[in-house]
Amino acid sequence: MKDTRIEQTSDPFKYWRENAAVHPDIYAIAKECMSCPSGSVESERLFSVAGDIFNVKRTMLAGINFEDIVFLSKNLPFLSFDY
């Protein structure tokens, strides 16, 4: 990519509006990454799931195992995995 660099003071939204046709695949990723969620509902749901997993009876659960369980509990339904 021999494009000019985006300066820190420039507007990345303006850059991508002007260069969306030049880099359509990267534009799609940039649009997704630069978008802001409209609310905090999903993060609240994630905290609720984490609270259900890490409770008084499971205080010795290792951090990596905890992360894996939370990840799987939120993503397995997308794979139509019946558990």
Secondary structure, DSSP 8 states (H G I E B T S, - for coil): -------TTS-HHHHHHHHTTTSHHHHHHHHHHH---S-SHHHHHHHHHHHHHS-GGGTT--HHHHHHHHHHHHHGGGGT---
